[in-house]
């Protein structure tokens, strides 16, 4: 991360907190035993505070270090192909995380392509639910000992409380959208 950006972000956050608390630069400076000029330079990203000074300011402004440093930046709503993260397993099956940061969310959507006559590893029982929608090809879904045939345009949904796995019995790749909650990939 760029040091200048960090310094500017710290200054902006301190200024925002100061204003939320209804303090002038002088009042904050007096409480922190600093000069008004230092507070002004800090808020404009012209100086970097020591860790001790920053912790004092955070405390004076009524917050915690974890809340102060929490990323409240721009929330990404739309994800494009260049945002995706891709993993290819030893058999050539491809998993694409279409929402790269989804592991921290309540559900995790991925696009999966299973090569002809290949299978994904068995997924052991876990808490949560899984949903899939087959975009092309066909799949055999095994949940416990039961096999379900699923073709393009069909979906599946189940609780993940039993061993489950997916295989492609066909001669062309099968592609499907898979959403699990909580994230498990």
C-alpha positions as CSV (number, residue, x, y, z in Angstrom):
1,X,0.0,0.0,0.0
2,X,1.2,3.5,-0.9
3,X,2.6,5.3,2.3
4,X,1.3,8.7,1.0
5,X,-2.2,7.3,0.6
6,X,-2.1,5.8,4.1
7,X,-1.0,9.2,5.6
8,X,-3.8,11.0,3.7
9,X,-6.4,8.4,4.8
10,X,-5.3,8.8,8.4
11,X,-5.5,12.5,8.2
12,X,-9.0,12.4,6.5
13,X,-10.3,10.0,9.1
14,X,-9.0,12.1,12.0
15,X,-10.5,15.2,10.6
16,X,-13.9,13.5,10.1
17,X,-13.8,12.1,13.6
18,X,-12.8,15.5,15.0
19,X,-15.8,17.2,13.3
20,X,-18.2,14.4,14.4
21,X,-17.1,15.1,17.9
22,X,-17.7,18.9,17.4
23,X,-14.1,19.8,18.2
24,X,-11.9,22.5,16.7
25,X,-8.3,21.7,15.7
26,X,-7.2,23.8,18.8
27,X,-9.5,21.8,21.2
28,X,-8.2,18.5,19.8
29,X,-4.6,19.8,20.0
30,X,-5.1,20.9,23.7
31,X,-6.6,17.5,24.7
32,X,-3.7,15.6,23.0
33,X,-1.0,18.0,24.2
34,X,-0.1,18.8,20.6
35,X,0.0,22.0,18.6
36,X,-2.9,23.2,16.4
37,X,-0.3,23.4,13.5
38,X,0.5,19.7,13.9
39,X,-3.2,18.7,13.9
40,X,-3.7,20.9,10.7
41,X,-0.7,19.2,9.0
42,X,-1.9,15.8,10.1
43,X,-5.4,16.3,8.7
44,X,-3.9,17.4,5.4
45,X,-1.6,14.4,5.2
46,X,1.5,16.5,5.4
47,X,2.9,14.6,8.5
48,X,2.7,11.1,9.8
49,X,2.0,10.7,13.5
50,X,3.9,8.3,15.7
51,X,2.0,5.2,16.7
52,X,1.6,6.5,20.3
53,X,0.3,9.8,19.1
54,X,-2.1,8.2,16.7
55,X,-3.4,5.8,19.5
56,X,-3.9,8.9,21.8
57,X,-5.9,10.7,19.1
58,X,-8.0,7.7,18.4
59,X,-8.8,7.3,22.1
60,X,-9.5,11.1,22.5
61,X,-11.9,10.9,19.5
62,X,-13.9,8.1,21.1
63,X,-13.1,5.2,18.9
64,X,-11.0,2.1,18.8
65,X,-8.0,1.2,16.6
66,X,-10.0,-1.6,15.0
67,X,-12.9,0.8,14.1
68,X,-10.5,3.5,13.0
69,X,-8.7,1.2,10.6
70,X,-11.8,-0.6,9.3
71,X,-12.0,-0.2,5.6
72,X,-15.1,1.8,4.9
73,X,-14.0,2.6,1.3
74,X,-16.1,2.2,-1.8
75,X,-18.2,-0.9,-1.7
76,X,-17.9,-2.8,-5.0
77,X,-21.3,-3.8,-6.3
78,X,-20.5,-4.9,-9.9
79,X,-17.7,-7.4,-10.6
80,X,-16.2,-7.9,-14.1
81,X,-14.3,-10.7,-15.5
82,X,-10.9,-9.0,-14.8
83,X,-11.9,-9.0,-11.1
84,X,-12.4,-12.8,-11.0
85,X,-9.9,-15.2,-9.3
86,X,-9.4,-18.5,-11.0
87,X,-8.1,-21.9,-9.8
88,X,-7.4,-24.9,-12.0
89,X,-7.2,-28.3,-10.3
90,X,-4.9,-31.2,-11.4
91,X,-7.7,-32.6,-13.6
92,X,-8.1,-29.3,-15.4
93,X,-11.4,-28.4,-13.7
94,X,-11.8,-24.6,-13.3
95,X,-13.3,-22.7,-10.3
96,X,-13.8,-18.9,-10.8
97,X,-14.6,-16.7,-7.8
98,X,-16.9,-14.2,-9.5
99,X,-17.0,-12.2,-6.3
100,X,-13.4,-12.3,-5.1
101,X,-14.0,-11.1,-1.6
102,X,-17.0,-13.3,-1.0
103,X,-15.2,-15.5,1.7
104,X,-16.0,-12.7,4.1
105,X,-19.7,-12.6,3.1
106,X,-22.6,-14.8,4.0
107,X,-22.6,-16.6,0.6
108,X,-20.0,-17.4,-2.0
109,X,-20.8,-17.6,-5.7
110,X,-18.4,-19.4,-8.0
111,X,-18.5,-20.5,-11.6
112,X,-17.3,-24.1,-12.1
113,X,-16.3,-25.9,-15.2
114,X,-15.9,-29.6,-14.9
115,X,-14.0,-31.4,-17.7
116,X,-15.7,-34.4,-19.5
117,X,-15.6,-37.6,-17.4
118,X,-14.1,-35.8,-14.5
119,X,-15.3,-35.3,-10.9
120,X,-14.8,-32.7,-8.2
121,X,-13.5,-33.9,-4.8
122,X,-15.9,-35.1,-2.2
123,X,-17.1,-32.3,-0.1
124,X,-17.5,-33.5,3.5
125,X,-20.5,-32.6,5.6
126,X,-20.5,-29.1,6.9
127,X,-22.9,-26.4,8.1
128,X,-24.7,-24.5,5.4
129,X,-26.6,-24.8,2.1
130,X,-25.6,-25.1,-1.5
131,X,-27.3,-24.0,-4.7
132,X,-26.3,-24.7,-8.3
133,X,-27.5,-23.7,-11.7
134,X,-26.2,-25.7,-14.7
135,X,-25.4,-23.3,-17.5
136,X,-24.2,-25.9,-20.0
137,X,-23.6,-29.7,-20.2
138,X,-24.9,-32.0,-17.5
139,X,-23.8,-33.2,-14.1
140,X,-24.3,-36.0,-11.7
141,X,-24.8,-34.7,-8.2
142,X,-24.2,-37.2,-5.4
143,X,-25.6,-36.3,-2.0
144,X,-24.8,-39.2,0.4
145,X,-25.5,-42.3,-1.6
146,X,-28.2,-40.8,-3.9
147,X,-27.4,-39.6,-7.4
148,X,-29.2,-36.8,-9.1
149,X,-28.9,-36.0,-12.8
150,X,-28.9,-32.3,-13.6
151,X,-28.8,-30.8,-17.1
152,X,-28.4,-27.3,-18.5
153,X,-31.2,-25.0,-17.4
154,X,-31.8,-27.0,-14.2
155,X,-30.8,-26.2,-10.7
156,X,-30.1,-28.0,-7.4
157,X,-30.3,-27.0,-3.8
158,X,-29.5,-28.9,-0.6
159,X,-28.3,-28.7,2.9
160,X,-24.6,-29.7,3.1
161,X,-25.1,-32.0,6.0
162,X,-24.0,-35.2,4.1
163,X,-21.0,-35.9,1.9
164,X,-21.6,-34.6,-1.6
165,X,-19.8,-34.3,-4.9
166,X,-20.3,-33.4,-8.5
167,X,-19.1,-35.2,-11.6
168,X,-19.5,-34.6,-15.4
169,X,-20.6,-37.9,-17.1
170,X,-20.7,-36.2,-20.5
171,X,-18.3,-35.8,-23.4
172,X,-18.2,-32.0,-23.2
173,X,-17.3,-29.6,-20.4
174,X,-20.1,-28.8,-17.9
175,X,-20.4,-25.3,-16.5
176,X,-22.5,-24.3,-13.5
177,X,-22.9,-21.4,-11.1
178,X,-22.5,-22.7,-7.5
179,X,-23.4,-20.7,-4.5
180,X,-22.7,-21.9,-0.9
181,X,-23.6,-20.4,2.4
182,X,-21.6,-19.9,4.5
183,X,-18.6,-19.7,2.1
184,X,-16.7,-23.0,1.8
185,X,-14.5,-22.8,-1.2
